[in-house]
Amino acid sequence: MNTYKFYIRSLYLSCVTILMLGFSSCQIDEVLDPNGPSLQAIINNASRSDLQLVVTGAESLLRKQLNFYYFSTGIIGREVYLFTSADPRYTGELLGRAESVLDNAGFYGTRPYSGRYITIRNTNILIQAVTNNAQKLSLTTEEINGYNAFAHAIQAYELHLALNMQYQNGIRVDVADPDHLGPFLNYDQSLAAIQSLLTTAATELSNAGSTFPFKLSSGFTGFDTPATFRLFVKALAARISIYQGDKAAAATNLGESFLDVAGDLYAGPYRPYSTSSGDQSNEIYRTPNQSEAFLAHPSYVNDIEPGDDRISKVLARDTLKLDDLSSTYDCVVYPSLSSPISLIRNEELILIRVEARIGSNNTGAVEDLNVIRNAHGLPNYSGGTDDASLVDELLKQRRYSLYAEGHRWVDMRRYGRLSQLPIDRPGDDVWQELPRPVTEVQ
């Protein structure tokens, strides 16, 4: 039984409509008959309200099992610790303690992986429902393009998170038919397929008119029309281009994104959270200075430049020790149960442009680095302007600007620098990838 079938075919979406304020509640309910009337009614006899429910559900599912993604990538990337008496694997297996190895049935890999594919299943339902009901609902070509573009963009986003975890294991991209899944693609093929989805979405958005036939949550405020949502799609395409090592494509995509060197560094779409009844709170958040703690890796504080205001992403606390590890700082990147989590934001786009410029426009790269440095209280960059020196500075700025946002492990891996990550205890390992989930082993 593969992950996609195992987690998806026993589920259907039950969501309330979008509220006037905030994000709607949305939950996944277990059902006995995965092919029962509720799902089939949406696929084969959907109303416009039903299509709205599926869009709303897809947005909500972007948050499903996401905390495990950030925990796993952050711990392996030596950004954070998670100290909890409930499970020793956070300080054992994920850090490669002693003889520990990663478990292909471990929740730290299976849960964030399955969460991504549940979202993808939801968007495939949307595509099916739009296709099957377009004539009955008198959907225009522009409206169809809007629905499909949203689905393809969300699929690309979730697939790239799955690939970040799996790396050279590769992922399945073609999962539209749970009974006839496509093959696993290798890393490069997976990136190409994700980029293709984004290209398709961008084209569809260019032919989707001026408004969507559905509403998005507050997380997409400013990105809730075909034209502005396309800015998000091209921003994500720039990220994927950098992963592919294609700097020219990254620069082109950035030119069509929402990059703004004079703008708010946190501008961009995000996943909203709240403590409202029926909604979802931020599951990464931990109350500071407790024994159950989301902690900063000591190296974050030890290595930061004097005067860097990104020290505010951690908070001094009583020393906490567990399994021969210790920290005196909590990670407070997500300081409350209502803290949003960005999908992609302007600060990353500026740093992507730095990376795209290194090797062809190093002067421009330095100028962009200074935008980031100055924004965080640091003086202009004064180091070498050769490619190697600028890459070092780029990775340092990405480390601090994108701290605990799921990037450090990926960045060090793609530059072949995993061996430079700190080893906390003799014999610890820095893993290259999470194992393919046991439910995908055939």
Secondary structure, DSSP 8 states (H G I E B T S, - for coil): --HHHHHHTTEEEEE----SSS---EEEEE-S-TTSHHHHHHHHH--HHHHHHHHHHHHHHTTTTHHHHHHHHHHHTTSEEEE-TT-GGGTTGGGT-TT----TT-HHHHHHHHHHHHHHHHHHHHHHHHHHHTTTTT--HHHHHHHHHHHHHHHHHHHHHHHHHHGGG-EE---SSTTS---EE-HHHHHHHHHHHHHHHHHHHHTS-SS-SS---GGGTT--SHHHHHHHHHHHHHHHHHHTT-HHHHHHHHHTTT--TTS-TT-S-EE----STTS---SS---TTSSSEEEE-HHHHHHS-TT-GGGGGEEEEEEEEETTEEEEEEE-SS-STT--EESS-HHHHHHHHHHHHTTT-HHHHHHHHHHHHHHTT-----S--SHHHHHHHHHHHHHHHTTTTT-HHHHHHHTT-GGGS---STT----SS----GGG--
